[in-house]
Amino acid sequence: MLIYNHFMIVSYFKTTDKIIYFFTFLFNLFWVSMPLASNVFIV
């Protein structure tokens, strides 16, 4: 039972890591694309 709980916790943290990496990737992409979009809108 303890091993099963440990496995569940590890898999849960792996999925949360994937979600965090995905959101940080979107966040960085957003901050990189914002100045380009603002330049396009200014011009």
Rosetta blueprint (number, residue, H / E / L):
1 M L
2 L H
3 I H
4 Y H
5 N H
6 H H
7 F H
8 M H
9 I H
10 V H
11 S H
12 Y H
13 F H
14 K H
15 T H
16 T H
17 D H
18 K H
19 I H
20 I H
21 Y H
22 F H
23 F H
24 T H
25 F H
26 L H
27 F H
28 N H
29 L H
30 F H
31 W H
32 V H
33 S H
34 M H
35 P H
36 L H
37 A H
38 S H
39 N H
40 V H
41 F H
42 I H
43 V L
